[in-house]
């Protein structure tokens, strides 16, 4: 029907139910504490400070931030992930405020001391405009002087570390991945194939838009952030040919 809102792939809960355990494996959970600690240090947060975890997923960073004494609000569009975050918080004895919402339309009267969007959760909307709706919502949710930490694959790191694919065993499944350049390095086309022990096969592909570091920094500053610095990791290492990811730290 004309005028109906398009449902994007990341709004499909069945995708996350099948692929979530593979993407958020034990190694990534083990890394969560260190990332949370670095985010607290980078943003100069003290116990009781408020943090917005934009696109929080199953809450691996949210739970660790809460255990460090932060007052955490996690926002995600996927109900199974919010349920998993709630269960993890309960198991760890911490409190989370969890909100089901599309970050593109997220608004709040409350203002946060800091906001994060990590684990390569940015660049999946159909348009640049929609991607920046997320960043605009984060800007609007921050207090003046608040810090935003964004971590994702950049165009430079995608080129530097590009591989055509790999296969591995994880969560009882054989996982095959294939990667192709989309457009003139405007994005990365990822194809994931999961094969269970019973031989059942699932396949999904999606495109992540790739932003160069200067492009993303300029866009962040246009939104009204006062500063935006680019690093090669949460350790604030230089963003150079050794960088495996891009960490942007912006101050409102």
HUKABEL-V287637 format. One record per residue. PSI is psi in radians with two decimals (999 if undefined). BURIAL is b if it has 9 or more other ideal C-beta (glycine too) atoms within 8 Angstrom, else e. Layout:
PSI | BURIAL
PSI | BURIAL
This chain:
2.33 | e
2.39 | e
-0.18 | e
2.51 | e
2.29 | e
2.36 | e
2.06 | e
2.81 | e
-0.61 | e
-0.09 | b
-0.04 | b
1.87 | e
-0.55 | b
-0.55 | e
-0.83 | b
-0.59 | b
-0.64 | e
-0.72 | e
-0.35 | b
-0.85 | b
-0.45 | e
-0.73 | b
-0.66 | e
1.24 | b
-3.11 | b
-0.64 | e
-0.75 | e
-0.60 | b
-0.67 | b
-0.53 | e
-0.26 | e
-0.74 | b
-0.84 | e
-0.70 | e
-0.75 | b
-0.76 | b
-0.70 | b
-0.67 | b
-0.71 | b
-0.74 | b
-0.79 | e
-0.72 | b
0.02 | b
0.85 | e
2.57 | b
2.88 | e
2.36 | e
-0.18 | e
2.65 | b
2.36 | b
2.31 | b
2.08 | b
1.71 | b
2.15 | b
1.08 | b
-0.24 | b
-2.45 | b
0.14 | b
0.35 | b
-0.69 | b
-0.66 | b
-0.81 | b
-0.75 | b
-0.67 | b
-0.72 | b
-0.66 | b
-0.35 | b
0.06 | b
0.16 | e
2.68 | b
1.78 | b
2.33 | b
2.11 | b
2.27 | b
2.27 | b
2.75 | b
-0.23 | b
1.99 | b
-0.79 | e
-0.60 | b
-0.75 | b
-0.67 | b
-0.73 | e
-0.70 | b
-0.70 | b
-0.73 | b
-0.72 | e
-0.72 | b
-0.74 | b
-0.75 | e
-0.59 | e
-0.08 | b
0.58 | e
2.86 | e
2.37 | e
2.50 | b
1.95 | e
2.30 | b
2.21 | b
1.96 | e
2.58 | b
2.13 | e
-0.35 | b
-0.42 | b
0.23 | e
2.25 | b
2.67 | e
2.51 | e
-0.39 | e
2.48 | e
2.43 | e
2.64 | b
-0.52 | b
2.81 | b
2.58 | b
2.65 | b
1.75 | b
3.13 | b
0.79 | e
0.81 | b
0.26 | b
2.50 | b
0.29 | b
-0.07 | b
2.86 | b
-0.31 | e
2.73 | e
-0.69 | e
-0.76 | e
-0.67 | b
-0.80 | b
-0.28 | b
-0.63 | b
-0.81 | b
-0.63 | b
-0.67 | b
-0.70 | b
-0.80 | b
-0.77 | b
-0.40 | e
-0.18 | b
2.59 | b
2.74 | e
2.29 | e
-0.09 | e
2.77 | b
2.36 | b
2.25 | b
2.08 | b
2.23 | b
2.21 | b
2.96 | b
2.35 | b
3.02 | b
-0.70 | b
-0.78 | b
-0.55 | b
-0.72 | b
-0.79 | e
-0.69 | e
0.39 | e
2.40 | e
2.61 | e
-0.21 | e
3.05 | b
3.00 | e
2.62 | e
2.91 | e
2.30 | e
2.36 | e
0.67 | e
0.21 | e
2.67 | b
2.21 | e
2.18 | b
2.29 | b
2.51 | b
2.42 | b
2.42 | b
2.66 | e
2.30 | e
2.10 | b
-2.59 | e
1.12 | e
0.50 | b
-0.38 | e
3.05 | b
2.09 | b
2.10 | b
2.32 | b
2.11 | b
2.22 | b
2.18 | b
2.29 | b
2.03 | b
3.02 | b
-0.48 | e
0.05 | e
-0.05 | e
2.36 | e
2.32 | e
2.53 | e
2.44 | e
2.54 | b
2.65 | e
2.86 | b
2.29 | b
2.19 | b
2.40 | b
2.18 | b
2.42 | b
2.76 | b
-0.84 | b
-0.66 | e
-0.81 | b
-0.69 | b
-0.76 | b
-0.73 | e
-0.70 | b
-0.76 | b
-0.61 | b
-0.47 | e
-0.24 | b
0.00 | e
2.49 | b
-0.65 | e
2.73 | e
2.05 | b
2.54 | e
2.33 | b
2.92 | b
0.16 | b
3.06 | b
-0.23 | b
0.09 | e
0.58 | e
2.80 | b
2.55 | e
1.53 | b
-2.75 | e
-0.18 | e
-0.19 | e
2.27 | b
-0.21 | e
3.08 | b
2.20 | b
2.04 | b
2.25 | b
1.99 | b
2.49 | b
2.33 | b
999 | b
